[in-house]
Amino acid sequence: MQFTLLGLWQHMGLFARGIVIVMAVMSVVSLLILAERAIVFRSARRQSRKFASQMDELLSKGDFDAAASMKLGPEVGYLGRTIRAGLVAYRVAEEDSRDEVMESVARSLERQAQREVQSLKRGLSHLATVASTAPFVGLLGTTMGIVTAFQQMGESGSGGIGTISTGISEALVTTAFGLLVAIPAVMAYNSLQSWVDARAVDLAEASNEFLDASARALKRARAAARAAAAS
């Protein structure tokens, strides 16, 4: 038996081949998820930074009407969609009491932020599943390889290494495949999850800043309205 991929494949039984095929599919799925999420994350962060640079001055001045009416298109990223939800809530509840306005804005920001975080997490559960199950799938192949080795030993009536080499090689190969699939999947999952956690912090900070700006804008608007009524 030659210890090459082709040689190992030719000497594998049907069950071991099935295990290798399953792990190959799992590996492809994890790579596709990693590539898709990397593209989505990069695009979303670029769009969010662009939105922040365009809206920062207006929001810091409290000019919410100009910010809400500004034409930015649909590609505003996770940050843009969250702040837009807050702007809509502010304009709808603007005539209510101060506490009601702030509560409405806070709820809208929180709901949209949660939606954005869940959207960013799309596919990560599948990646985590591959990372956690691949070693066990490989272990299943290992177990069956050892069973094959004992069957060969019983059929031959001897226990030499040559008798059980095929079964042992199947066991070792499937174990190796399981680790080769699981290790990159774990690394990819941890990296992507850390990125999502960091963006969740960004959204929380942006939401708090927007709430502060909303409170100042509402205070100025009502002070101006009282001054106009008094004059």
QUITA-V409888 format. One record per helix or strand of 2 or more residues. SS is the DSSP state (A for helix, B for strand). FROM is the first residue (numbers start at 0). TO is the last residue. If there is no record, write none. Layout:
ss = <SS | SS>
from = <FROM | FROM>
to = <TO | TO>
This chain:
ss = <A | A | A | A | A | A | A>
from = <4 | 13 | 63 | 76 | 97 | 123 | 160>
to = <10 | 60 | 68 | 91 | 119 | 155 | 229>
